Amino acid sequence: MLTLKLVLFAGLVYNVAAGQWAQICDGNPLNSIRGCDKYGCGYYGAPRNGRKNLGVDIVCKDGSTVYAPFSGLIVRRIKPFGNNNAIDDGLLLRELGSGSCIKMAFIRPLRSKGWIRKRSKIGVMLPMQSVYPGGIPHVHIQNCDGSNPTDNL
C-alpha cells in the first residue's frame, strides 16, 4: 500500500512540475522571443559568430524581475561569458519531476542554490544595454543538452 501511495504521489508531482514553463520575465507574460537586432536573432539555431544559438532569448527589460520557469532546484551560479562583464551571471536549474536542466543567463541571482517554486522570483535582469547598446535586452535560456527549449515556452 505504501508503494502505491509513493507511485501516485510521484506521478502527481511530475504532472504538476512538467509542462509549459511559467512567465520568465516581468513585463513579458507570453515569454516572447527576441527578434533580430544588430547583434543577431533570438530564436533557437540562429547564426551566432560562425556557430548557432543553442538557446532562446526571452525579451526582458534591464532591471526587470526574473521568475523560475518551473519548480525545481537551483544547482549553481554560472558565468556564461567567463569575462566578468556587466551581464556575465546566471543560474543552472534542474526541473522537479523531469530532471531536465537549463541555463539562464544575464540575470543577477537572488541566491545560488536551493529549491525554487514555479513563478517565484529568482533574480533581476542585468544591464544588457551597457554591453550591447541598442540591442534587445533578454534572458538567454538554454537546455543543458543543447536541445531546443522553444516548446516549453
Phi and psi in radians as a Rosetta constraint file:
Dihedral C 1 N 2 CA 2 C 2 CIRCULARHARMONIC -1.102 0.35
Dihedral N 2 CA 2 C 2 N 3 CIRCULARHARMONIC -0.704 0.35
Dihedral C 2 N 3 CA 3 C 3 CIRCULARHARMONIC -1.079 0.35
Dihedral N 3 CA 3 C 3 N 4 CIRCULARHARMONIC -0.740 0.35
Dihedral C 3 N 4 CA 4 C 4 CIRCULARHARMONIC -1.084 0.35
Dihedral N 4 CA 4 C 4 N 5 CIRCULARHARMONIC -0.733 0.35
Dihedral C 4 N 5 CA 5 C 5 CIRCULARHARMONIC -1.110 0.35
Dihedral N 5 CA 5 C 5 N 6 CIRCULARHARMONIC -0.716 0.35
Dihedral C 5 N 6 CA 6 C 6 CIRCULARHARMONIC -1.131 0.35
Dihedral N 6 CA 6 C 6 N 7 CIRCULARHARMONIC -0.711 0.35
Dihedral C 6 N 7 CA 7 C 7 CIRCULARHARMONIC -1.124 0.35
Dihedral N 7 CA 7 C 7 N 8 CIRCULARHARMONIC -0.769 0.35
Dihedral C 7 N 8 CA 8 C 8 CIRCULARHARMONIC -1.121 0.35
Dihedral N 8 CA 8 C 8 N 9 CIRCULARHARMONIC -0.734 0.35
Dihedral C 8 N 9 CA 9 C 9 CIRCULARHARMONIC -1.098 0.35
Dihedral N 9 CA 9 C 9 N 10 CIRCULARHARMONIC -0.782 0.35
Dihedral C 9 N 10 CA 10 C 10 CIRCULARHARMONIC -1.060 0.35
Dihedral N 10 CA 10 C 10 N 11 CIRCULARHARMONIC -0.716 0.35
Dihedral C 10 N 11 CA 11 C 11 CIRCULARHARMONIC -1.127 0.35
Dihedral N 11 CA 11 C 11 N 12 CIRCULARHARMONIC -0.694 0.35
Dihedral C 11 N 12 CA 12 C 12 CIRCULARHARMONIC -1.125 0.35
Dihedral N 12 CA 12 C 12 N 13 CIRCULARHARMONIC -0.808 0.35
Dihedral C 12 N 13 CA 13 C 13 CIRCULARHARMONIC -1.037 0.35
Dihedral N 13 CA 13 C 13 N 14 CIRCULARHARMONIC -0.762 0.35
Dihedral C 13 N 14 CA 14 C 14 CIRCULARHARMONIC -1.098 0.35
Dihedral N 14 CA 14 C 14 N 15 CIRCULARHARMONIC -0.776 0.35
Dihedral C 14 N 15 CA 15 C 15 CIRCULARHARMONIC -1.131 0.35
Dihedral N 15 CA 15 C 15 N 16 CIRCULARHARMONIC -0.611 0.35
Dihedral C 15 N 16 CA 16 C 16 CIRCULARHARMONIC -1.272 0.35
Dihedral N 16 CA 16 C 16 N 17 CIRCULARHARMONIC -0.682 0.35
Dihedral C 16 N 17 CA 17 C 17 CIRCULARHARMONIC -1.378 0.35
Dihedral N 17 CA 17 C 17 N 18 CIRCULARHARMONIC -0.655 0.35
Dihedral C 17 N 18 CA 18 C 18 CIRCULARHARMONIC -1.408 0.35
Dihedral N 18 CA 18 C 18 N 19 CIRCULARHARMONIC 2.947 0.35
Dihedral C 18 N 19 CA 19 C 19 CIRCULARHARMONIC 1.863 0.35
Dihedral N 19 CA 19 C 19 N 20 CIRCULARHARMONIC -2.761 0.35
Dihedral C 19 N 20 CA 20 C 20 CIRCULARHARMONIC -1.015 0.35
Dihedral N 20 CA 20 C 20 N 21 CIRCULARHARMONIC 2.361 0.35
Dihedral C 20 N 21 CA 21 C 21 CIRCULARHARMONIC -1.328 0.35
Dihedral N 21 CA 21 C 21 N 22 CIRCULARHARMONIC 2.679 0.35
Dihedral C 21 N 22 CA 22 C 22 CIRCULARHARMONIC -1.340 0.35
Dihedral N 22 CA 22 C 22 N 23 CIRCULARHARMONIC 2.991 0.35
Dihedral C 22 N 23 CA 23 C 23 CIRCULARHARMONIC -0.948 0.35
Dihedral N 23 CA 23 C 23 N 24 CIRCULARHARMONIC 2.321 0.35
Dihedral C 23 N 24 CA 24 C 24 CIRCULARHARMONIC -1.657 0.35
Dihedral N 24 CA 24 C 24 N 25 CIRCULARHARMONIC -0.682 0.35
Dihedral C 24 N 25 CA 25 C 25 CIRCULARHARMONIC -2.229 0.35
Dihedral N 25 CA 25 C 25 N 26 CIRCULARHARMONIC 2.375 0.35
Dihedral C 25 N 26 CA 26 C 26 CIRCULARHARMONIC -1.000 0.35
Dihedral N 26 CA 26 C 26 N 27 CIRCULARHARMONIC 2.327 0.35
Dihedral C 26 N 27 CA 27 C 27 CIRCULARHARMONIC 1.608 0.35
Dihedral N 27 CA 27 C 27 N 28 CIRCULARHARMONIC -0.055 0.35
Dihedral C 27 N 28 CA 28 C 28 CIRCULARHARMONIC -2.346 0.35
Dihedral N 28 CA 28 C 28 N 29 CIRCULARHARMONIC 1.236 0.35
Dihedral C 28 N 29 CA 29 C 29 CIRCULARHARMONIC -1.123 0.35
Dihedral N 29 CA 29 C 29 N 30 CIRCULARHARMONIC -0.344 0.35
Dihedral C 29 N 30 CA 30 C 30 CIRCULARHARMONIC -1.713 0.35
Dihedral N 30 CA 30 C 30 N 31 CIRCULARHARMONIC 0.092 0.35
Dihedral C 30 N 31 CA 31 C 31 CIRCULARHARMONIC 0.927 0.35
Dihedral N 31 CA 31 C 31 N 32 CIRCULARHARMONIC 0.820 0.35
Dihedral C 31 N 32 CA 32 C 32 CIRCULARHARMONIC -1.077 0.35
Dihedral N 32 CA 32 C 32 N 33 CIRCULARHARMONIC 2.404 0.35
Dihedral C 32 N 33 CA 33 C 33 CIRCULARHARMONIC -1.521 0.35
Dihedral N 33 CA 33 C 33 N 34 CIRCULARHARMONIC 2.412 0.35
Dihedral C 33 N 34 CA 34 C 34 CIRCULARHARMONIC -0.993 0.35
Dihedral N 34 CA 34 C 34 N 35 CIRCULARHARMONIC 2.381 0.35
Dihedral C 34 N 35 CA 35 C 35 CIRCULARHARMONIC -1.337 0.35
Dihedral N 35 CA 35 C 35 N 36 CIRCULARHARMONIC -2.586 0.35
Dihedral C 35 N 36 CA 36 C 36 CIRCULARHARMONIC -1.819 0.35
Dihedral N 36 CA 36 C 36 N 37 CIRCULARHARMONIC 2.513 0.35
Dihedral C 36 N 37 CA 37 C 37 CIRCULARHARMONIC -2.428 0.35
Dihedral N 37 CA 37 C 37 N 38 CIRCULARHARMONIC -2.983 0.35
Dihedral C 37 N 38 CA 38 C 38 CIRCULARHARMONIC -1.168 0.35
Dihedral N 38 CA 38 C 38 N 39 CIRCULARHARMONIC -0.173 0.35
Dihedral C 38 N 39 CA 39 C 39 CIRCULARHARMONIC -1.751 0.35
Dihedral N 39 CA 39 C 39 N 40 CIRCULARHARMONIC -0.126 0.35
Dihedral C 39 N 40 CA 40 C 40 CIRCULARHARMONIC 2.340 0.35
Dihedral N 40 CA 40 C 40 N 41 CIRCULARHARMONIC -2.879 0.35
Dihedral C 40 N 41 CA 41 C 41 CIRCULARHARMONIC -2.106 0.35
Dihedral N 41 CA 41 C 41 N 42 CIRCULARHARMONIC 2.745 0.35
Dihedral C 41 N 42 CA 42 C 42 CIRCULARHARMONIC -1.704 0.35
Dihedral N 42 CA 42 C 42 N 43 CIRCULARHARMONIC 0.002 0.35
Dihedral C 42 N 43 CA 43 C 43 CIRCULARHARMONIC -1.434 0.35
Dihedral N 43 CA 43 C 43 N 44 CIRCULARHARMONIC 2.760 0.35
Dihedral C 43 N 44 CA 44 C 44 CIRCULARHARMONIC -1.085 0.35
Dihedral N 44 CA 44 C 44 N 45 CIRCULARHARMONIC 2.298 0.35
Dihedral C 44 N 45 CA 45 C 45 CIRCULARHARMONIC 1.547 0.35
Dihedral N 45 CA 45 C 45 N 46 CIRCULARHARMONIC -0.045 0.35
Dihedral C 45 N 46 CA 46 C 46 CIRCULARHARMONIC -1.075 0.35
Dihedral N 46 CA 46 C 46 N 47 CIRCULARHARMONIC 2.508 0.35
Dihedral C 46 N 47 CA 47 C 47 CIRCULARHARMONIC -1.073 0.35
Dihedral N 47 CA 47 C 47 N 48 CIRCULARHARMONIC 2.400 0.35
Dihedral C 47 N 48 CA 48 C 48 CIRCULARHARMONIC -2.457 0.35
Dihedral N 48 CA 48 C 48 N 49 CIRCULARHARMONIC 1.699 0.35
Dihedral C 48 N 49 CA 49 C 49 CIRCULARHARMONIC 0.829 0.35
Dihedral N 49 CA 49 C 49 N 50 CIRCULARHARMONIC 0.909 0.35
Dihedral C 49 N 50 CA 50 C 50 CIRCULARHARMONIC 1.448 0.35
Dihedral N 50 CA 50 C 50 N 51 CIRCULARHARMONIC 0.059 0.35
Dihedral C 50 N 51 CA 51 C 51 CIRCULARHARMONIC -2.323 0.35
Dihedral N 51 CA 51 C 51 N 52 CIRCULARHARMONIC -3.001 0.35
Dihedral C 51 N 52 CA 52 C 52 CIRCULARHARMONIC -1.982 0.35
Dihedral N 52 CA 52 C 52 N 53 CIRCULARHARMONIC 2.578 0.35
Dihedral C 52 N 53 CA 53 C 53 CIRCULARHARMONIC -1.219 0.35
Dihedral N 53 CA 53 C 53 N 54 CIRCULARHARMONIC 2.022 0.35
Dihedral C 53 N 54 CA 54 C 54 CIRCULARHARMONIC -1.603 0.35
Dihedral N 54 CA 54 C 54 N 55 CIRCULARHARMONIC 0.189 0.35
Dihedral C 54 N 55 CA 55 C 55 CIRCULARHARMONIC -2.417 0.35
Dihedral N 55 CA 55 C 55 N 56 CIRCULARHARMONIC -2.861 0.35
Dihedral C 55 N 56 CA 56 C 56 CIRCULARHARMONIC -2.235 0.35
Dihedral N 56 CA 56 C 56 N 57 CIRCULARHARMONIC 2.647 0.35
Dihedral C 56 N 57 CA 57 C 57 CIRCULARHARMONIC -1.911 0.35
Dihedral N 57 CA 57 C 57 N 58 CIRCULARHARMONIC 1.969 0.35
Dihedral C 57 N 58 CA 58 C 58 CIRCULARHARMONIC -1.599 0.35
Dihedral N 58 CA 58 C 58 N 59 CIRCULARHARMONIC 2.138 0.35
Dihedral C 58 N 59 CA 59 C 59 CIRCULARHARMONIC -0.960 0.35
Dihedral N 59 CA 59 C 59 N 60 CIRCULARHARMONIC 2.303 0.35
Dihedral C 59 N 60 CA 60 C 60 CIRCULARHARMONIC -2.777 0.35
Dihedral N 60 CA 60 C 60 N 61 CIRCULARHARMONIC 2.145 0.35
Dihedral C 60 N 61 CA 61 C 61 CIRCULARHARMONIC -1.249 0.35
Dihedral N 61 CA 61 C 61 N 62 CIRCULARHARMONIC 2.536 0.35
Dihedral C 61 N 62 CA 62 C 62 CIRCULARHARMONIC -0.889 0.35
Dihedral N 62 CA 62 C 62 N 63 CIRCULARHARMONIC 2.315 0.35
Dihedral C 62 N 63 CA 63 C 63 CIRCULARHARMONIC 1.498 0.35
Dihedral N 63 CA 63 C 63 N 64 CIRCULARHARMONIC -0.074 0.35
Dihedral C 63 N 64 CA 64 C 64 CIRCULARHARMONIC -1.282 0.35
Dihedral N 64 CA 64 C 64 N 65 CIRCULARHARMONIC 2.694 0.35
Dihedral C 64 N 65 CA 65 C 65 CIRCULARHARMONIC -1.235 0.35
Dihedral N 65 CA 65 C 65 N 66 CIRCULARHARMONIC 2.411 0.35
Dihedral C 65 N 66 CA 66 C 66 CIRCULARHARMONIC -1.995 0.35
Dihedral N 66 CA 66 C 66 N 67 CIRCULARHARMONIC 2.347 0.35
Dihedral C 66 N 67 CA 67 C 67 CIRCULARHARMONIC -1.949 0.35
Dihedral N 67 CA 67 C 67 N 68 CIRCULARHARMONIC 2.747 0.35
Dihedral C 67 N 68 CA 68 C 68 CIRCULARHARMONIC -1.230 0.35
Dihedral N 68 CA 68 C 68 N 69 CIRCULARHARMONIC 2.207 0.35
Dihedral C 68 N 69 CA 69 C 69 CIRCULARHARMONIC -1.284 0.35
Dihedral N 69 CA 69 C 69 N 70 CIRCULARHARMONIC -0.322 0.35
Dihedral C 69 N 70 CA 70 C 70 CIRCULARHARMONIC -2.712 0.35
Dihedral N 70 CA 70 C 70 N 71 CIRCULARHARMONIC 2.954 0.35
Dihedral C 70 N 71 CA 71 C 71 CIRCULARHARMONIC -1.438 0.35
Dihedral N 71 CA 71 C 71 N 72 CIRCULARHARMONIC 2.463 0.35
Dihedral C 71 N 72 CA 72 C 72 CIRCULARHARMONIC 2.980 0.35
Dihedral N 72 CA 72 C 72 N 73 CIRCULARHARMONIC -2.494 0.35
Dihedral C 72 N 73 CA 73 C 73 CIRCULARHARMONIC -2.258 0.35
Dihedral N 73 CA 73 C 73 N 74 CIRCULARHARMONIC 2.295 0.35
Dihedral C 73 N 74 CA 74 C 74 CIRCULARHARMONIC -1.390 0.35
Dihedral N 74 CA 74 C 74 N 75 CIRCULARHARMONIC 2.038 0.35
Dihedral C 74 N 75 CA 75 C 75 CIRCULARHARMONIC -1.439 0.35
Dihedral N 75 CA 75 C 75 N 76 CIRCULARHARMONIC -0.848 0.35
Dihedral C 75 N 76 CA 76 C 76 CIRCULARHARMONIC -2.976 0.35
Dihedral N 76 CA 76 C 76 N 77 CIRCULARHARMONIC 2.955 0.35
Dihedral C 76 N 77 CA 77 C 77 CIRCULARHARMONIC -1.413 0.35
Dihedral N 77 CA 77 C 77 N 78 CIRCULARHARMONIC 2.614 0.35
Dihedral C 77 N 78 CA 78 C 78 CIRCULARHARMONIC -2.196 0.35
Dihedral N 78 CA 78 C 78 N 79 CIRCULARHARMONIC 2.776 0.35
Dihedral C 78 N 79 CA 79 C 79 CIRCULARHARMONIC -2.143 0.35
Dihedral N 79 CA 79 C 79 N 80 CIRCULARHARMONIC 1.636 0.35
Dihedral C 79 N 80 CA 80 C 80 CIRCULARHARMONIC -1.068 0.35
Dihedral N 80 CA 80 C 80 N 81 CIRCULARHARMONIC -0.581 0.35
Dihedral C 80 N 81 CA 81 C 81 CIRCULARHARMONIC -1.731 0.35
Dihedral N 81 CA 81 C 81 N 82 CIRCULARHARMONIC -0.546 0.35
Dihedral C 81 N 82 CA 82 C 82 CIRCULARHARMONIC 1.274 0.35
Dihedral N 82 CA 82 C 82 N 83 CIRCULARHARMONIC 0.355 0.35
Dihedral C 82 N 83 CA 83 C 83 CIRCULARHARMONIC -2.088 0.35
Dihedral N 83 CA 83 C 83 N 84 CIRCULARHARMONIC 0.052 0.35
Dihedral C 83 N 84 CA 84 C 84 CIRCULARHARMONIC 1.038 0.35
Dihedral N 84 CA 84 C 84 N 85 CIRCULARHARMONIC 0.478 0.35
Dihedral C 84 N 85 CA 85 C 85 CIRCULARHARMONIC -1.251 0.35
Dihedral N 85 CA 85 C 85 N 86 CIRCULARHARMONIC -3.110 0.35
Dihedral C 85 N 86 CA 86 C 86 CIRCULARHARMONIC -1.141 0.35
Dihedral N 86 CA 86 C 86 N 87 CIRCULARHARMONIC -0.283 0.35
Dihedral C 86 N 87 CA 87 C 87 CIRCULARHARMONIC -2.093 0.35
Dihedral N 87 CA 87 C 87 N 88 CIRCULARHARMONIC 0.257 0.35
Dihedral C 87 N 88 CA 88 C 88 CIRCULARHARMONIC -1.476 0.35
Dihedral N 88 CA 88 C 88 N 89 CIRCULARHARMONIC 1.187 0.35
Dihedral C 88 N 89 CA 89 C 89 CIRCULARHARMONIC -2.725 0.35
Dihedral N 89 CA 89 C 89 N 90 CIRCULARHARMONIC 2.734 0.35
Dihedral C 89 N 90 CA 90 C 90 CIRCULARHARMONIC 3.035 0.35
Dihedral N 90 CA 90 C 90 N 91 CIRCULARHARMONIC -2.913 0.35
Dihedral C 90 N 91 CA 91 C 91 CIRCULARHARMONIC -2.396 0.35
Dihedral N 91 CA 91 C 91 N 92 CIRCULARHARMONIC 2.655 0.35
Dihedral C 91 N 92 CA 92 C 92 CIRCULARHARMONIC -1.882 0.35
Dihedral N 92 CA 92 C 92 N 93 CIRCULARHARMONIC 2.152 0.35
Dihedral C 92 N 93 CA 93 C 93 CIRCULARHARMONIC -2.112 0.35
Dihedral N 93 CA 93 C 93 N 94 CIRCULARHARMONIC 2.583 0.35
Dihedral C 93 N 94 CA 94 C 94 CIRCULARHARMONIC -2.093 0.35
Dihedral N 94 CA 94 C 94 N 95 CIRCULARHARMONIC 2.316 0.35
Dihedral C 94 N 95 CA 95 C 95 CIRCULARHARMONIC -1.400 0.35
Dihedral N 95 CA 95 C 95 N 96 CIRCULARHARMONIC 2.386 0.35
Dihedral C 95 N 96 CA 96 C 96 CIRCULARHARMONIC -1.156 0.35
Dihedral N 96 CA 96 C 96 N 97 CIRCULARHARMONIC 2.395 0.35
Dihedral C 96 N 97 CA 97 C 97 CIRCULARHARMONIC 1.620 0.35
Dihedral N 97 CA 97 C 97 N 98 CIRCULARHARMONIC -1.188 0.35
Dihedral C 97 N 98 CA 98 C 98 CIRCULARHARMONIC -1.396 0.35
Dihedral N 98 CA 98 C 98 N 99 CIRCULARHARMONIC -0.497 0.35
Dihedral C 98 N 99 CA 99 C 99 CIRCULARHARMONIC 1.346 0.35
Dihedral N 99 CA 99 C 99 N 100 CIRCULARHARMONIC 0.067 0.35
Dihedral C 99 N 100 CA 100 C 100 CIRCULARHARMONIC -1.102 0.35
Dihedral N 100 CA 100 C 100 N 101 CIRCULARHARMONIC 2.744 0.35
Dihedral C 100 N 101 CA 101 C 101 CIRCULARHARMONIC -2.192 0.35
Dihedral N 101 CA 101 C 101 N 102 CIRCULARHARMONIC 2.375 0.35
Dihedral C 101 N 102 CA 102 C 102 CIRCULARHARMONIC -2.325 0.35
Dihedral N 102 CA 102 C 102 N 103 CIRCULARHARMONIC 2.746 0.35
Dihedral C 102 N 103 CA 103 C 103 CIRCULARHARMONIC -1.949 0.35
Dihedral N 103 CA 103 C 103 N 104 CIRCULARHARMONIC 2.293 0.35
Dihedral C 103 N 104 CA 104 C 104 CIRCULARHARMONIC -2.024 0.35
Dihedral N 104 CA 104 C 104 N 105 CIRCULARHARMONIC 2.074 0.35
Dihedral C 104 N 105 CA 105 C 105 CIRCULARHARMONIC -1.987 0.35
Dihedral N 105 CA 105 C 105 N 106 CIRCULARHARMONIC 2.717 0.35
Dihedral C 105 N 106 CA 106 C 106 CIRCULARHARMONIC 1.383 0.35
Dihedral N 106 CA 106 C 106 N 107 CIRCULARHARMONIC 0.496 0.35
Dihedral C 106 N 107 CA 107 C 107 CIRCULARHARMONIC -2.159 0.35
Dihedral N 107 CA 107 C 107 N 108 CIRCULARHARMONIC 2.616 0.35
Dihedral C 107 N 108 CA 108 C 108 CIRCULARHARMONIC -1.649 0.35
Dihedral N 108 CA 108 C 108 N 109 CIRCULARHARMONIC 1.899 0.35
Dihedral C 108 N 109 CA 109 C 109 CIRCULARHARMONIC -1.190 0.35
Dihedral N 109 CA 109 C 109 N 110 CIRCULARHARMONIC 2.587 0.35
Dihedral C 109 N 110 CA 110 C 110 CIRCULARHARMONIC -1.309 0.35
Dihedral N 110 CA 110 C 110 N 111 CIRCULARHARMONIC -0.546 0.35
Dihedral C 110 N 111 CA 111 C 111 CIRCULARHARMONIC -2.672 0.35
Dihedral N 111 CA 111 C 111 N 112 CIRCULARHARMONIC 2.890 0.35
Dihedral C 111 N 112 CA 112 C 112 CIRCULARHARMONIC -1.934 0.35
Dihedral N 112 CA 112 C 112 N 113 CIRCULARHARMONIC 0.071 0.35
Dihedral C 112 N 113 CA 113 C 113 CIRCULARHARMONIC -2.854 0.35
Dihedral N 113 CA 113 C 113 N 114 CIRCULARHARMONIC 2.847 0.35
Dihedral C 113 N 114 CA 114 C 114 CIRCULARHARMONIC 2.071 0.35
Dihedral N 114 CA 114 C 114 N 115 CIRCULARHARMONIC 2.987 0.35
Dihedral C 114 N 115 CA 115 C 115 CIRCULARHARMONIC -1.328 0.35
Dihedral N 115 CA 115 C 115 N 116 CIRCULARHARMONIC 2.548 0.35
Dihedral C 115 N 116 CA 116 C 116 CIRCULARHARMONIC -2.312 0.35
Dihedral N 116 CA 116 C 116 N 117 CIRCULARHARMONIC 2.680 0.35
Dihedral C 116 N 117 CA 117 C 117 CIRCULARHARMONIC -1.844 0.35
Dihedral N 117 CA 117 C 117 N 118 CIRCULARHARMONIC 2.548 0.35
Dihedral C 117 N 118 CA 118 C 118 CIRCULARHARMONIC -0.904 0.35
Dihedral N 118 CA 118 C 118 N 119 CIRCULARHARMONIC 2.320 0.35
Dihedral C 118 N 119 CA 119 C 119 CIRCULARHARMONIC 1.366 0.35
Dihedral N 119 CA 119 C 119 N 120 CIRCULARHARMONIC 0.055 0.35
Dihedral C 119 N 120 CA 120 C 120 CIRCULARHARMONIC -1.415 0.35
Dihedral N 120 CA 120 C 120 N 121 CIRCULARHARMONIC 2.631 0.35
Dihedral C 120 N 121 CA 121 C 121 CIRCULARHARMONIC -1.222 0.35
Dihedral N 121 CA 121 C 121 N 122 CIRCULARHARMONIC 2.208 0.35
Dihedral C 121 N 122 CA 122 C 122 CIRCULARHARMONIC -2.073 0.35
Dihedral N 122 CA 122 C 122 N 123 CIRCULARHARMONIC -0.201 0.35
Dihedral C 122 N 123 CA 123 C 123 CIRCULARHARMONIC 3.130 0.35
Dihedral N 123 CA 123 C 123 N 124 CIRCULARHARMONIC -2.954 0.35
Dihedral C 123 N 124 CA 124 C 124 CIRCULARHARMONIC -2.333 0.35
Dihedral N 124 CA 124 C 124 N 125 CIRCULARHARMONIC 2.417 0.35
Dihedral C 124 N 125 CA 125 C 125 CIRCULARHARMONIC -1.098 0.35
Dihedral N 125 CA 125 C 125 N 126 CIRCULARHARMONIC 2.275 0.35
Dihedral C 125 N 126 CA 126 C 126 CIRCULARHARMONIC -1.369 0.35
Dihedral N 126 CA 126 C 126 N 127 CIRCULARHARMONIC 2.904 0.35
Dihedral C 126 N 127 CA 127 C 127 CIRCULARHARMONIC -1.336 0.35
Dihedral N 127 CA 127 C 127 N 128 CIRCULARHARMONIC 1.376 0.35
Dihedral C 127 N 128 CA 128 C 128 CIRCULARHARMONIC -1.049 0.35
Dihedral N 128 CA 128 C 128 N 129 CIRCULARHARMONIC -0.590 0.35
Dihedral C 128 N 129 CA 129 C 129 CIRCULARHARMONIC -1.068 0.35
Dihedral N 129 CA 129 C 129 N 130 CIRCULARHARMONIC -0.425 0.35
Dihedral C 129 N 130 CA 130 C 130 CIRCULARHARMONIC -1.282 0.35
Dihedral N 130 CA 130 C 130 N 131 CIRCULARHARMONIC -0.368 0.35
Dihedral C 130 N 131 CA 131 C 131 CIRCULARHARMONIC -1.833 0.35
Dihedral N 131 CA 131 C 131 N 132 CIRCULARHARMONIC -0.683 0.35
Dihedral C 131 N 132 CA 132 C 132 CIRCULARHARMONIC -2.158 0.35
Dihedral N 132 CA 132 C 132 N 133 CIRCULARHARMONIC 1.285 0.35
Dihedral C 132 N 133 CA 133 C 133 CIRCULARHARMONIC -1.038 0.35
Dihedral N 133 CA 133 C 133 N 134 CIRCULARHARMONIC 2.284 0.35
Dihedral C 133 N 134 CA 134 C 134 CIRCULARHARMONIC 1.475 0.35
Dihedral N 134 CA 134 C 134 N 135 CIRCULARHARMONIC -0.117 0.35
Dihedral C 134 N 135 CA 135 C 135 CIRCULARHARMONIC -1.411 0.35
Dihedral N 135 CA 135 C 135 N 136 CIRCULARHARMONIC 2.886 0.35
Dihedral C 135 N 136 CA 136 C 136 CIRCULARHARMONIC -1.445 0.35
Dihedral N 136 CA 136 C 136 N 137 CIRCULARHARMONIC 2.018 0.35
Dihedral C 136 N 137 CA 137 C 137 CIRCULARHARMONIC -1.119 0.35
Dihedral N 137 CA 137 C 137 N 138 CIRCULARHARMONIC 2.498 0.35
Dihedral C 137 N 138 CA 138 C 138 CIRCULARHARMONIC -2.817 0.35
Dihedral N 138 CA 138 C 138 N 139 CIRCULARHARMONIC 2.759 0.35
Dihedral C 138 N 139 CA 139 C 139 CIRCULARHARMONIC -1.712 0.35
Dihedral N 139 CA 139 C 139 N 140 CIRCULARHARMONIC 2.249 0.35
Dihedral C 139 N 140 CA 140 C 140 CIRCULARHARMONIC -1.597 0.35
Dihedral N 140 CA 140 C 140 N 141 CIRCULARHARMONIC 2.251 0.35
Dihedral C 140 N 141 CA 141 C 141 CIRCULARHARMONIC -2.160 0.35
Dihedral N 141 CA 141 C 141 N 142 CIRCULARHARMONIC 2.227 0.35
Dihedral C 141 N 142 CA 142 C 142 CIRCULARHARMONIC -2.373 0.35
Dihedral N 142 CA 142 C 142 N 143 CIRCULARHARMONIC 2.262 0.35
Dihedral C 142 N 143 CA 143 C 143 CIRCULARHARMONIC -1.167 0.35
Dihedral N 143 CA 143 C 143 N 144 CIRCULARHARMONIC 2.430 0.35
Dihedral C 143 N 144 CA 144 C 144 CIRCULARHARMONIC -1.077 0.35
Dihedral N 144 CA 144 C 144 N 145 CIRCULARHARMONIC -0.505 0.35
Dihedral C 144 N 145 CA 145 C 145 CIRCULARHARMONIC -1.522 0.35
Dihedral N 145 CA 145 C 145 N 146 CIRCULARHARMONIC 0.050 0.35
Dihedral C 145 N 146 CA 146 C 146 CIRCULARHARMONIC 1.442 0.35
Dihedral N 146 CA 146 C 146 N 147 CIRCULARHARMONIC 0.004 0.35
Dihedral C 146 N 147 CA 147 C 147 CIRCULARHARMONIC -1.315 0.35
Dihedral N 147 CA 147 C 147 N 148 CIRCULARHARMONIC 2.898 0.35
Dihedral C 147 N 148 CA 148 C 148 CIRCULARHARMONIC -1.324 0.35
Dihedral N 148 CA 148 C 148 N 149 CIRCULARHARMONIC 2.077 0.35
Dihedral C 148 N 149 CA 149 C 149 CIRCULARHARMONIC -1.519 0.35
Dihedral N 149 CA 149 C 149 N 150 CIRCULARHARMONIC -0.005 0.35
Dihedral C 149 N 150 CA 150 C 150 CIRCULARHARMONIC -0.970 0.35
Dihedral N 150 CA 150 C 150 N 151 CIRCULARHARMONIC -0.718 0.35
Dihedral C 150 N 151 CA 151 C 151 CIRCULARHARMONIC -1.115 0.35
Dihedral N 151 CA 151 C 151 N 152 CIRCULARHARMONIC -0.362 0.35
Dihedral C 151 N 152 CA 152 C 152 CIRCULARHARMONIC -1.388 0.35
Dihedral N 152 CA 152 C 152 N 153 CIRCULARHARMONIC -0.256 0.35
